[in-house]
Amino acid sequence: MNQSAHHIAIVTGSIVTLAFLSWFVPLLAIVIRMDSKGPTFFIQKRPGRDGKMFSCIKFRSMKVNKSTE
């Protein structure tokens, strides 16, 4: 595969992924919100490159408790 075709495949895949996520992410957030009380997203500090901490944002999939805050 030449470089132009590879670039087109990458861009096309990115557009398809964004089109899918543009409706799926809000839908999932609504389902989580309707299912239980508490925040929709869970923010956790994790070590990254060179040990530098970063915030990992995930959908909350379990009940909130004090030990995970």
N, CA, C and O atoms as a printed pandas DataFrame, in Angstrom:
     atom_number atom_name residue_name chain_id  residue_number  x_coord  y_coord  z_coord
0              1         N          MET        A               1    0.844   -1.172    0.000
1              2        CA          MET        A               1    0.000    0.000    0.000
2              3         C          MET        A               1    0.895    1.243    0.000
3              4         O          MET        A               1    1.821    1.353    0.804
4              5         N          ASN        A               2    0.610    2.162   -0.899
5              6        CA          ASN        A               2    1.448    3.360   -0.935
6              7         C          ASN        A               2    1.044    4.333    0.171
7              8         O          ASN        A               2    0.044    4.132    0.861
8              9         N          GLN        A               3    1.823    5.365    0.322
9             10        CA          GLN        A               3    1.643    6.300    1.428
10            11         C          GLN        A               3    0.314    7.055    1.346
11            12         O          GLN        A               3   -0.322    7.288    2.374
12            13         N          SER        A               4   -0.112    7.437    0.148
13            14        CA          SER        A               4   -1.379    8.165    0.001
14            15         C          SER        A               4   -2.567    7.297    0.398
15            16         O          SER        A               4   -3.475    7.764    1.087
16            17         N          ALA        A               5   -2.567    6.043   -0.029
17            18        CA          ALA        A               5   -3.662    5.139    0.317
18            19         C          ALA        A               5   -3.688    4.878    1.823
19            20         O          ALA        A               5   -4.759    4.779    2.422
20            21         N          HIS        A               6   -2.528    4.769    2.420
21            22        CA          HIS        A               6   -2.442    4.562    3.870
22            23         C          HIS        A               6   -3.010    5.766    4.605
23            24         O          HIS        A               6   -3.759    5.607    5.569
24            25         N          HIS        A               7   -2.665    6.956    4.161
25            26        CA          HIS        A               7   -3.168    8.184    4.785
26            27         C          HIS        A               7   -4.692    8.258    4.652
27            28         O          HIS        A               7   -5.377    8.615    5.610
28            29         N          ILE        A               8   -5.220    7.930    3.490
29            30        CA          ILE        A               8   -6.674    7.956    3.270
30            31         C          ILE        A               8   -7.362    6.943    4.183
31            32         O          ILE        A               8   -8.424    7.229    4.736
32            33         N          ALA        A               9   -6.766    5.766    4.343
33            34        CA          ALA        A               9   -7.345    4.745    5.223
34            35         C          ALA        A               9   -7.364    5.220    6.669
35            36         O          ALA        A               9   -8.345    4.991    7.377
36            37         N          ILE        A              10   -6.311    5.872    7.117
37            38        CA          ILE        A              10   -6.250    6.389    8.493
38            39         C          ILE        A              10   -7.309    7.470    8.708
39            40         O          ILE        A              10   -8.013    7.452    9.717
40            41         N          VAL        A              11   -7.425    8.394    7.786
41            42        CA          VAL        A              11   -8.399    9.484    7.908
42            43         C          VAL        A              11   -9.821    8.931    7.875
43            44         O          VAL        A              11  -10.670    9.356    8.659
44            45         N          THR        A              12  -10.085    7.991    6.977
45            46        CA          THR        A              12  -11.416    7.388    6.876
46            47         C          THR        A              12  -11.771    6.645    8.166
47            48         O          THR        A              12  -12.890    6.767    8.664
48            49         N          GLY        A              13  -10.834    5.888    8.701
49            50        CA          GLY        A              13  -11.067    5.176    9.961
50            51         C          GLY        A              13  -11.344    6.132   11.108
51            52         O          GLY        A              13  -12.193    5.866   11.959
52            53         N          SER        A              14  -10.628    7.238   11.128
53            54        CA          SER        A              14  -10.836    8.244   12.185
54            55         C          SER        A              14  -12.220    8.876   12.081
55            56         O          SER        A              14  -12.886    9.080   13.096
56            57         N          ILE        A              15  -12.650    9.182   10.883
57            58        CA          ILE        A              15  -13.967    9.788   10.678
58            59         C          ILE        A              15  -15.073    8.817   11.086
59            60         O          ILE        A              15  -16.045    9.216   11.728
60            61         N          VAL        A              16  -14.928    7.547   10.718
61            62        CA          VAL        A              16  -15.921    6.536   11.088
62            63         C          VAL        A              16  -15.982    6.382   12.609
63            64         O          VAL        A              16  -17.070    6.295   13.178
64            65         N          THR        A              17  -14.831    6.349   13.264
65            66        CA          THR        A              17  -14.781    6.219   14.719
66            67         C          THR        A              17  -15.438    7.422   15.392
67            68         O          THR        A              17  -16.219    7.253   16.328
68            69         N          LEU        A              18  -15.133    8.626   14.931
69            70        CA          LEU        A              18  -15.749    9.828   15.510
70            71         C          LEU        A              18  -17.250    9.855   15.274
71            72         O          LEU        A              18  -18.002   10.279   16.151
72            73         N          ALA        A              19  -17.699    9.414   14.113
73            74        CA          ALA        A              19  -19.134    9.371   13.827
74            75         C          ALA        A              19  -19.838    8.407   14.780
75            76         O          ALA        A              19  -20.937    8.697   15.253
76            77         N          PHE        A              20  -19.221    7.273   15.061
77            78        CA          PHE        A              20  -19.796    6.309   15.997
78            79         C          PHE        A              20  -19.821    6.867   17.410
79            80         O          PHE        A              20  -20.846    6.785   18.086
80            81         N          LEU        A              21  -18.720    7.426   17.861
81            82        CA          LEU        A              21  -18.625    7.921   19.235
82            83         C          LEU        A              21  -19.477    9.168   19.480
83            84         O          LEU        A              21  -19.853    9.439   20.620
84            85         N          SER        A              22  -19.783    9.924   18.437
85            86        CA          SER        A              22  -20.537   11.162   18.616
86            87         C          SER        A              22  -21.943   10.914   19.158
87            88         O          SER        A              22  -22.501   11.794   19.814
88            89         N          TRP        A              23  -22.523    9.766   18.911
89            90        CA          TRP        A              23  -23.831    9.451   19.480
90            91         C          TRP        A              23  -23.731    8.442   20.618
91            92         O          TRP        A              23  -24.593    8.425   21.496
92            93         N          PHE        A              24  -22.704    7.605   20.622
93            94        CA          PHE        A              24  -22.591    6.550   21.626
94            95         C          PHE        A              24  -22.191    7.089   23.003
95            96         O          PHE        A              24  -22.731    6.646   24.017
96            97         N          VAL        A              25  -21.270    8.024   23.048
97            98        CA          VAL        A              25  -20.791    8.562   24.326
98            99         C          VAL        A              25  -21.918    9.267   25.091
99           100         O          VAL        A              25  -22.101    8.979   26.273
100          101         N          PRO        A              26  -22.673   10.165   24.479
101          102        CA          PRO        A              26  -23.779   10.786   25.228
102          103         C          PRO        A              26  -24.855    9.779   25.637
103          104         O          PRO        A              26  -25.428    9.896   26.720
104          105         N          LEU        A              27  -25.133    8.796   24.787
105          106        CA          LEU        A              27  -26.115    7.770   25.119
106          107         C          LEU        A              27  -25.666    6.966   26.345
107          108         O          LEU        A              27  -26.461    6.721   27.252
108          109         N          LEU        A              28  -24.419    6.563   26.369
109          110        CA          LEU        A              28  -23.886    5.823   27.506
110          111         C          LEU        A              28  -23.921    6.671   28.782
111          112         O          LEU        A              28  -24.224    6.155   29.858
112          113         N          ALA        A              29  -23.618    7.944   28.671
113          114        CA          ALA        A              29  -23.667    8.839   29.831
114          115         C          ALA        A              29  -25.091    8.930   30.387
115          116         O          ALA        A              29  -25.282    8.943   31.603
116          117         N          ILE        A              30  -26.078    8.993   29.512
117          118        CA          ILE        A              30  -27.477    9.057   29.950
118          119         C          ILE        A              30  -27.878    7.762   30.650
119          120         O          ILE        A              30  -28.542    7.796   31.686
120          121         N          VAL        A              31  -27.480    6.627   30.093
121          122        CA          VAL        A              31  -27.810    5.333   30.703
122          123         C          VAL        A              31  -27.190    5.213   32.093
123          124         O          VAL        A              31  -27.851    4.758   33.028
124          125         N          ILE        A              32  -25.940    5.613   32.236
125          126        CA          ILE        A              32  -25.277    5.562   33.547
126          127         C          ILE        A              32  -25.993    6.479   34.528
127          128         O          ILE        A              32  -26.203    6.112   35.684
128          129         N          ARG        A              33  -26.361    7.648   34.080
129          130        CA          ARG        A              33  -27.022    8.634   34.944
130          131         C          ARG        A              33  -28.393    8.145   35.402
131          132         O          ARG        A              33  -28.783    8.371   36.548
132          133         N          MET        A              34  -29.128    7.475   34.509
133          134        CA          MET        A              34  -30.458    6.966   34.844
134          135         C          MET        A              34  -30.369    5.746   35.769
135          136         O          MET        A              34  -31.259    5.517   36.588
136          137         N          ASP        A              35  -29.303    4.974   35.635
137          138        CA          ASP        A              35  -29.158    3.732   36.390
138          139         C          ASP        A              35  -28.813    3.963   37.855
139          140         O          ASP        A              35  -29.269    3.219   38.723
140          141         N          SER        A              36  -28.022    4.974   38.134
141          142        CA          SER        A              36  -27.590    5.180   39.514
142          143         C          SER        A              36  -27.245    6.636   39.768
143          144         O          SER        A              36  -27.025    7.417   38.843
144          145         N          LYS        A              37  -27.203    6.980   41.052
145          146        CA          LYS        A              37  -26.814    8.336   41.434
146          147         C          LYS        A              37  -25.299    8.445   41.410
147          148         O          LYS        A              37  -24.592    7.438   41.427
148          149         N          GLY        A              38  -24.820    9.645   41.372
149          150        CA          GLY        A              38  -23.387    9.865   41.384
150          151         C          GLY        A              38  -22.895   10.398   40.044
151          152         O          GLY        A              38  -23.677   10.563   39.107
152          153         N          PRO        A              39  -21.617   10.660   39.962
153          154        CA          PRO        A              39  -21.059   11.227   38.735
154          155         C          PRO        A              39  -21.049   10.218   37.591
155          156         O          PRO        A              39  -20.976    9.011   37.820
156          157         N          THR        A              40  -21.123   10.713   36.378
157          158        CA          THR        A              40  -21.083    9.857   35.192
158          159         C          THR        A              40  -19.657    9.405   34.913
159          160         O          THR        A              40  -19.427    8.271   34.493
160          161         N          PHE        A              41  -18.715   10.288   35.146
161          162        CA          PHE        A              41  -17.316    9.976   34.859
162          163         C          PHE        A              41  -16.535    9.742   36.143
163          164         O          PHE        A              41  -16.858   10.292   37.196
164          165         N          PHE        A              42  -15.514    8.925   36.037
165          166        CA          PHE        A              42  -14.623    8.606   37.143
166          167         C          PHE        A              42  -13.239    9.096   36.729
167          168         O          PHE        A              42  -12.721    8.681   35.692
168          169         N          ILE        A              43  -12.643    9.967   37.520
169          170        CA          ILE        A              43  -11.320   10.517   37.199
170          171         C          ILE        A              43  -10.312    9.913   38.167
171          172         O          ILE        A              43  -10.475    9.982   39.385
172          173         N          GLN        A              44   -9.267    9.320   37.597
173          174        CA          GLN        A              44   -8.258    8.638   38.402
174          175         C          GLN        A              44   -6.872    9.108   37.977
175          176         O          GLN        A              44   -6.594    9.239   36.785
176          177         N          LYS        A              45   -6.013    9.359   38.943
177          178        CA          LYS        A              45   -4.626    9.731   38.651
178          179         C          LYS        A              45   -3.830    8.459   38.378
179          180         O          LYS        A              45   -3.903    7.498   39.143
180          181         N          ARG        A              46   -3.071    8.458   37.287
181          182        CA          ARG        A              46   -2.245    7.308   36.925
182          183         C          ARG        A              46   -0.859    7.786   36.509
183          184         O          ARG        A              46   -0.705    8.890   35.985
184          185         N          PRO        A              47    0.136    6.957   36.744
185          186        CA          PRO        A              47    1.482    7.328   36.282
186          187         C          PRO        A              47    1.601    7.129   34.770
187          188         O          PRO        A              47    1.147    6.125   34.220
188          189         N          GLY        A              48    2.213    8.095   34.124
189          190        CA          GLY        A              48    2.397    8.021   32.683
190          191         C          GLY        A              48    3.866    7.942   32.320
191          192         O          GLY        A              48    4.677    7.391   33.064
192          193         N          ARG        A              49    4.190    8.489   31.190
193          194        CA          ARG        A              49    5.572    8.485   30.708
194          195         C          ARG        A              49    6.479    9.196   31.698
195          196         O          ARG        A              49    6.144   10.267   32.204
196          197         N          ASP        A              50    7.601    8.606   31.964
197          198        CA          ASP        A              50    8.602    9.144   32.897
198          199         C          ASP        A              50    8.041    9.345   34.305
199          200         O          ASP        A              50    8.528   10.193   35.052
200          201         N          GLY        A              51    7.015    8.566   34.669
201          202        CA          GLY        A              51    6.434    8.646   36.003
202          203         C          GLY        A              51    5.563    9.868   36.242
203          204         O          GLY        A              51    5.092   10.074   37.361
204          205         N          LYS        A              52    5.338   10.682   35.222
205          206        CA          LYS        A              52    4.514   11.879   35.369
206          207         C          LYS        A              52    3.040   11.470   35.487
207          208         O          LYS        A              52    2.545   10.693   34.671
208          209         N          MET        A              53    2.349   11.986   36.492
209          210        CA          MET        A              53    0.952   11.639   36.733
210          211         C          MET        A              53    0.039   12.368   35.748
211          212         O          MET        A              53    0.289   13.518   35.387
212          213         N          PHE        A              54   -1.026   11.680   35.317
213          214        CA          PHE        A              54   -2.026   12.295   34.458
214          215         C          PHE        A              54   -3.407   11.829   34.907
215          216         O          PHE        A              54   -3.533   10.822   35.604
216          217         N          SER        A              55   -4.430   12.558   34.509
217          218        CA          SER        A              55   -5.803   12.210   34.875
218          219         C          SER        A              55   -6.391   11.304   33.803
219          220         O          SER        A              55   -6.438   11.673   32.629
220          221         N          CYS        A              56   -6.841   10.117   34.206
221          222        CA          CYS        A              56   -7.498    9.169   33.316
222          223         C          CYS        A              56   -9.000    9.312   33.556
223          224         O          CYS        A              56   -9.471    9.082   34.670
224          225         N          ILE        A              57   -9.749    9.687   32.530
225          226        CA          ILE        A              57  -11.188    9.904   32.660
226          227         C          ILE        A              57  -11.901    8.708   32.044
227          228         O          ILE        A              57  -11.707    8.386   30.872
228          229         N          LYS        A              58  -12.738    8.049   32.864
229          230        CA          LYS        A              58  -13.452    6.853   32.426
230          231         C          LYS        A              58  -14.921    6.980   32.799
231          232         O          LYS        A              58  -15.287    7.747   33.689
232          233         N          PHE        A              59  -15.765    6.209   32.099
233          234        CA          PHE        A              59  -17.152    6.121   32.517
234          235         C          PHE        A              59  -17.208    5.323   33.808
235          236         O          PHE        A              59  -16.502    4.327   33.964
236          237         N          ARG        A              60  -18.052    5.765   34.732
237          238        CA          ARG        A              60  -18.220    5.042   35.981
238          239         C          ARG        A              60  -19.070    3.816   35.704
239          240         O          ARG        A              60  -20.158    3.921   35.138
240          241         N          SER        A              61  -18.574    2.654   36.102
241          242        CA          SER        A              61  -19.304    1.418   35.846
242          243         C          SER        A              61  -19.713    0.700   37.118
243          244         O          SER        A              61  -20.359   -0.346   37.059
244          245         N          MET        A              62  -19.343    1.250   38.272
245          246        CA          MET        A              62  -19.718    0.638   39.539
246          247         C          MET        A              62  -20.251    1.716   40.477
247          248         O          MET        A              62  -20.170    2.905   40.170
248          249         N          LYS        A              63  -20.781    1.313   41.586
249          250        CA          LYS        A              63  -21.290    2.272   42.564
250          251         C          LYS        A              63  -20.147    3.049   43.194
251          252         O          LYS        A              63  -19.034    2.542   43.329
252          253         N          VAL        A              64  -20.437    4.290   43.579
253          254        CA          VAL        A              64  -19.433    5.151   44.197
254          255         C          VAL        A              64  -19.257    4.733   45.654
255          256         O          VAL        A              64  -20.234    4.511   46.370
256          257         N          ASN        A              65  -17.983    4.626   46.090
257          258        CA          ASN        A              65  -17.709    4.430   47.499
258          259         C          ASN        A              65  -16.537    5.318   47.898
259          260         O          ASN        A              65  -15.806    5.812   47.039
260          261         N          LYS        A              66  -16.360    5.518   49.202
261          262        CA          LYS        A              66  -15.368    6.481   49.679
262          263         C          LYS        A              66  -13.929    6.070   49.400
263          264         O          LYS        A              66  -13.063    6.936   49.275
264          265         N          SER        A              67  -13.649    4.768   49.298
265          266        CA          SER        A              67  -12.268    4.337   49.099
266          267         C          SER        A              67  -11.754    4.607   47.684
267          268         O          SER        A              67  -10.545    4.587   47.457
268          269         N          THR        A              68  -12.654    4.859   46.731
269          270        CA          THR        A              68  -12.207    5.130   45.357
270          271         C          THR        A              68  -12.170    6.603   45.024
271          272         O          THR        A              68  -11.722    6.976   43.940
272          273         N          GLU        A              69  -12.622    7.436   45.912
273          274        CA          GLU        A              69  -12.649    8.881   45.643
274          275         C          GLU        A              69  -11.275    9.469   45.674
275          276         O          GLU        A              69  -11.114   10.672   45.468
